[in-house]
């Protein structure tokens, strides 16, 4: 039970780090290249 809790906690930290990286990456690229549709697909893949 403790192992499962720690695993979920680690996965949440990784998820937050990936989401922050995607937001930072989106800010660096022009909006017309990296539009909201691509961003939503990438976030959906991470959350799956």
Helices and strands as residue ranges (DSSP letters): H 2-28, H 36-47
